[in-house]
Amino acid sequence: MATKPETTNDIKVDPNALFLEEIFTDRRVGTIRRLTPVKKDGQRDSARAVIYQGETQVLTPAGALPIGFEIPAVTLEEAADKFGQLAREAIERTVKELQDLRRQAASQIVVPQGPLPPLGGAGGGGKIQMP
């Protein structure tokens, strides 16, 4: 049985998947987000783990490119200690993905629109014809 597509009327926050979000920053390199799971009433949900996410930026000719990554950590201190290495890995991964996308775009075959010209000598010999 096919499911009906979601519409703007179906947008709903799942009350069983809520997190309290806190942002920590050194105002220089990046930010660490601590997502603490909470219950419907806002109390800490100890059945789910706290999640740490890192975010930094890379300057490109097109402007700042945000780089986000998960930080496997139990404490904020551990997340801060792991931030630098994980940020470098995320930046390297992003640069490789951008290079791959650039290569793919450069290697695409351009197919002209419209009918192909006739093969052989029939049909004009390459001269411009006026209607």
C-alpha positions in Angstrom: 0.0 0.0 0.0 1.4 3.4 -1.0 1.9 6.0 1.7 0.6 9.4 1.1 3.2 12.1 0.5 3.7 14.6 3.4 2.3 18.0 2.9 2.8 21.2 4.9 -0.2 20.2 6.9 1.6 17.0 8.1 4.7 18.9 9.6 4.8 17.9 13.2 7.6 17.7 15.9 8.0 14.3 17.4 7.6 14.8 21.1 9.5 11.5 21.8 12.6 12.7 20.0 13.2 16.1 21.5 16.7 17.5 22.5 17.8 20.5 24.4 20.5 22.2 22.3 23.4 24.1 23.9 26.1 25.9 21.9 29.6 26.3 23.1 32.2 28.4 21.1 35.7 29.8 21.5 34.7 32.5 19.0 37.7 31.6 16.9 37.7 28.1 15.4 34.2 26.8 15.7 31.3 25.7 17.8 30.3 22.5 19.7 26.6 21.7 20.0 25.5 19.6 22.9 22.2 17.9 22.2 20.8 16.6 25.5 17.7 14.3 25.0 14.7 15.4 26.9 11.2 14.0 27.6 8.0 15.7 26.5 7.9 17.7 29.8 11.5 19.0 29.2 13.1 16.8 31.8 16.4 14.9 30.9 15.8 11.6 29.2 18.5 9.4 30.6 17.5 6.4 28.3 19.1 8.3 25.3 22.7 9.4 24.9 23.9 13.0 24.7 25.1 13.9 21.2 28.0 16.3 20.4 28.3 18.0 17.0 31.1 20.2 15.8 30.9 23.0 13.2 33.6 25.1 11.6 33.9 27.1 8.4 36.2 27.1 5.4 36.7 30.2 3.4 36.2 29.6 -0.4 36.1 32.0 -3.4 32.3 31.6 -3.2 32.2 32.5 0.5 32.2 30.7 3.8 31.4 27.0 3.6 30.1 25.5 6.8 31.5 22.1 7.8 29.5 20.0 10.3 30.6 16.7 11.9 29.6 14.3 14.7 31.9 14.2 17.8 31.9 10.8 19.6 32.3 12.0 23.1 30.8 11.6 26.6 31.8 15.0 28.0 32.2 18.5 26.7 35.9 18.4 27.6 36.3 15.2 25.5 34.4 16.8 22.6 36.6 19.9 22.8 39.8 17.7 22.8 38.6 15.8 19.7 37.3 18.9 17.8 40.5 19.8 15.9 41.3 16.4 14.5 37.6 15.7 13.5 37.3 19.1 11.9 40.5 18.5 9.8 39.0 15.1 8.7 35.7 16.7 7.8 37.4 19.4 5.8 39.5 16.9 3.9 36.4 14.8 3.2 34.5 17.9 2.0 37.4 19.0 -0.3 37.6 15.6 -1.8 33.8 15.6 -2.5 34.0 19.0 -4.1 36.9 17.9 -6.3 34.9 14.8 -7.3 31.9 16.9 -8.2 34.1 19.3 -10.2 35.6 16.3 -12.1 32.2 14.9 -12.8 30.9 18.2 -14.1 33.9 18.7 -16.3 33.6 15.2 -17.8 30.0 15.4 -18.7 29.3 14.9 -22.4 27.4 17.9 -23.9 24.7 16.7 -26.3 23.4 19.3 -28.7 19.7 20.0 -28.7 17.6 19.4 -31.9 18.1 17.0 -34.7 21.5 15.8 -35.8 22.8 17.0 -39.2 22.6 14.5 -42.1 25.7 12.3 -42.6 27.6 12.4 -45.9 27.4 15.0 -48.6 23.6 15.3 -48.8 22.1 18.2 -47.1 24.2 21.3 -47.5 27.9 20.8 -47.1 28.2 23.1 -44.1 27.1 26.3 -45.8 24.7 28.6 -44.0 21.3 28.6 -45.7 18.7 31.3 -45.4 15.0 30.3 -45.3 
